[in-house]
Amino acid sequence: MHRKLTSLGLLFSIILLFSFTNSHKISTENTNNNELPKRTLTNEDSDNPALEPIDRMTERFMKSLQLTGATVGVVKNEKLVYVKGFGYADKENKVPVEPQSLFRIGSVSKLITATAILKLVDDGKIGLDDFVFGENGILKGKKYNSITNRNFYKIRVKHLLNHTAGWSLITYGDPMFIPKKIHDMDKVSYPIDFDEVIHFVISRHLPYTPGTHYNYSNFGYCLLGRIIEEKTDQDYETWVQKNILKPNGITHMRIAGNFEKDRIKNEVKYYDYSPDNKQLAFTGSGKLVDKPYGADDVEMLGPAGGWLSNAVDMMRLLVLVDGYSKRYKDILSKDSMNKMINGVGGVKQPLGWRSVSGEHWWRTGTLSGTSALLTRDLNGISWVVISNTTPRRGSFWNTSRWALREAFKEIKSWPSTDLFEVSE
């Protein structure tokens, strides 16, 4: 009897084990196989003989321009097919650039800000024809009461987006880069904050009637950041991260710090080899500093030029505003995309992008120690190249654009994989 019970117990255990195993298999088979595990990409992920021309031509333009480090990301038909680092993220410590390396992107930041404004337009929170200043404007109150030229009351949101708000750089220079002049002329103490920059600008003459004259303006895009804060009751960076970036898998972008001590994990070190690579500190200390660290207030420049990104996130942003929507739907409506590319108002300038010519859209970025070029190119190819170097001579944009386009001509077949799907 004992043996029979033992045998029955053994049989029952086997049945339970079999049932559990089958149950587990069914659960596995019902799992969504499209959800691939996310991980940090490495340079080896893009080691592909078919894409060797990109490696070779990148190394060629880096040597020509004597760049310390760079990253390249390439999208084909909205698939991330290539992302790699070259050279050093930190030359002194021999740290190589990898796909996760973060770079200041300079004025490529304007594309982020323009996208945010147009998303608010799509959501009915703001209008492109809304006035910026005055009783009927977005920015009003004590901070904005020093206007003496009534042309300021004619500035609309669209004029900030397309650089036609009416000011000129001829008289005083770019107000985002002249802290000493603002200190001397307005008798304000260091460090100069953005409210003091606004006061400096609006208390002076406006050379042109808004909407009639193009004049590139970092200040205008910083004002757009302030408008986002007024309309959302949130900090500019926080709102953009929560509503534009993170919902679309862009998790590493943030506003950069000003000093080397502010470098965050995976951020590269910046190198300026230009002849004027030292400048007075923006803090008013009177000291000459290396330009990448302390000459400019990068944090204050945020909406116009202060963002950090890696190549993967930069390309994630691009496919949200590339007009294709084959794999990744554009974040903006068709009407807003049309305005972004073709412009608004009498001066037909794109919004956020630096230039648009047919299928070729591009956006440059420059800071001391930063050179960047984001391109929505021909034949379904889009790409970004960012360096942590200001070269001694030569054009970063022309040289890198030529080199990568030559590389693309040599490629006979493109990978079918999409590195977006596995990149964290």
C-alpha positions, 0 to 999 in steps of 0.5 A: 500500500505504501508503494502504491501511495508513493507511486501515485504521489510521484505520478501526481508530482510529474503531472503538476510539473508538466502542467506548470511547464506548459502553462509557462510556455503558453505565457511566453508565446503570448508575450509581444515579441516586438518588445525587444529588451532595451540596452545601451548601444555601443560602437560595435552595434554599427560595425557593418561592412556595408556601412564601412564608407561612413567609418572611413569618410568620418575619420577623413573629415575628422583628420582634416578638421583635427577634431578631438571627438565626434558622433554620427547617427544615420537614419534610413527610411526612419530606421536608425541604421548607424550610430557611432562615436569617433575619437575622444570624449575626454582626450586627457583620460583617453575616454572614447566617444560612444553612442551614449556620449552627450554633447552640447548641440548649440543652436540645434536647440532651436528645433526643440523650442520651435517644435514645442511652440508648434505643439502648443499651437496644435493644442490650442494653447497659443497662436502664432499671431499672438502678441508677445508684449503689451496688455494683449500680449503673453509677457506683461507686468512689471518685468516688461514695462520698460518698453519705449518704442511702440514697435515692440507691441507689434511683435508676434510669436511667429516673428520670434520663430522666423527671426523677424522680430525687428532687432539688429545685432549691429548696434550692441551685438547679440544680447545673449553674449554681452554680459559686460556691456549690459553690466556697464550700460544698465548698471546691474550686478553680475551674474546677468540674468535673463530678466536683465537681458530682456530689460536691456533689449526692450528699453532700447530702440527697435530698428525694424518693424516686426515681420519686415526684416530677417535678423538671426536672433538667439534672444528671440528663441530665449523669449520663446522659452519664457513664453512656454513657461508663461503658457504652461506654468512650468519651467521650460526644460521640465515642460519640454521633457515631459510633453515633447521628449520623454513621451517619444523615448527621448530620455537623455536630453537636458540643458547643459551646465556652464562649467567643467564641474557641471559635466554629467555622466557620459557628457564629453569634454569640450575643446576650442582650438580657435585663435580666440579661445579665451575670453572674459568670464560671464560671471564678472570675475574679470578672469580670462577663461577657456571659452567652453567653460565660463565665457558664455552662460549656456544655461541661460541660452537654453531654448536657443542653444543650451541643450545636451543630446546624444546622437540617438536622441537627436535622431529620435527628435528628427523623425518626429518632424521629418514629414515622413511618418512612415514608421514614426508619426510626426508629432505636429499636425500637417498644418504646423509641419507646413508652417515649420518648413515653408514659413509664415508671414511675409519673410518666408523662413523655416521655423526651427530649421536653419534652411530648407531647400526641397527635400534637404532640411538642415540645422547647424549648432555652434558654441565654443567647443561644439560643432553640430549639423542635423540634416534631413537629406535626400532619398530617405536618409537623415543624419546628425554629426556632432563634435566636441571641438571648435576647429582651428580652421575649415568649415565643419558643416561643409566638410562633414556634409560633403564627406557623409554624402560621399559615403552614402553614395558608396553604400549598396545595401542598407541594414533592415534592423532599427536600432531605435527599437533596442536603444534605451 
